[in-house]
Amino acid sequence: MAPRPAATQSLSPNPIVRGLRQTKIILEMIKFEHTIFMLPFALMAAVIAGRGHWPLFFAKLPWILLAMVGARSAAMAFNRIVDRKFDAANPRTAMRALPAGQLTVPQVTFFTIVASALLVFASAMLNPLALALSPVALLVVFFYSYTKRFTPFSHLALGIALAIAPVGAWIAILGRIDAPALWIGGAVVCWLFGFDIIYALQDTEFDKANGLYSVPAWLGNARALLLSRISHVIMIGLLAMAGVSAHLGVLYAFAVVLVAALVWYEQSLVKPNDLSKLNLAFFTLNGYISMALFVLTLADVVVGSRLR
């Protein structure tokens, strides 16, 4: 069935109501609620960087949040534009807003521009280095959308794109890059690489049939899952190194152990020929992982600040 024309969608004599409906569709399209995956890592880095300087942390926190939301929203909207033809051909994604005709390309393009401008503006309010690097961040997150066309390591490109969040938050607070930020960023790369491979298991056959690249399409589901598990083991090691380099304490060490247990459970839910629990593994557990790590890191930093 051909998608309905966008002009027939959500017609209302009230432009405010129509605008609100379109905004709701856009937020659903970019899965705005999944921002919870990355914001905790950004906040974790900001908390570590700003410990002992809480007035500075809270003064910059709103701009950090706006920058992270802007960057992720721009990246997701751009991805939907670039992938709209593949989304239309894939039964799993055919009802997304663009292929379903609920939004037009100009509408989503305008949203992408606004979200990008939000990132640049928030970066300008933070410090000169953050502003200077904001176009680089946009270039990286936009480039990811093309990687499935030529490399099975598109998952790695996604990890690098999202690792910008904690490194950027560190820059936002201190105006420089230090070792803990790089360890946290590396952990995010491995985390995303591992769980995006799991997510890609849904589209193994579609990717093969349509000339798209992914680790499952390249290696098969069983070996792809093995590579995902190796990546998650490395992630735990990098988180441990972040704690050592930032001189964090027992609560952070407990956070790393807890994350290791959650990642192990996540991996146990998905089998090469059984994806029935994929949504639990991908959406629910990864939200728990990022939130648990942030909350326990915050507790560790607060307790450590009080002891000094």
JOPECOR-V395202 format. One record per run of one state. SS is the DSSP state (hx for helix, st for strand, lp for the rest). FROM is the first residue (numbers start at 1). TO is the last residue. If there is no record, write none. Layout:
SS_FROM_TO ; SS_FROM_TO
This chain:
lp_1_5 ; hx_6_8 ; lp_9_14 ; hx_15_29 ; lp_30_31 ; hx_32_50 ; lp_51_53 ; hx_54_82 ; lp_83_83 ; hx_84_89 ; lp_90_104 ; hx_105_124 ; lp_125_127 ; hx_128_144 ; lp_145_146 ; hx_147_149 ; lp_150_153 ; hx_154_174 ; lp_175_178 ; hx_179_209 ; lp_210_214 ; hx_215_219 ; lp_220_220 ; hx_221_245 ; lp_246_249 ; hx_250_269 ; lp_270_270 ; st_271_271 ; lp_272_273 ; st_274_274 ; lp_275_277 ; hx_278_307 ; lp_308_308
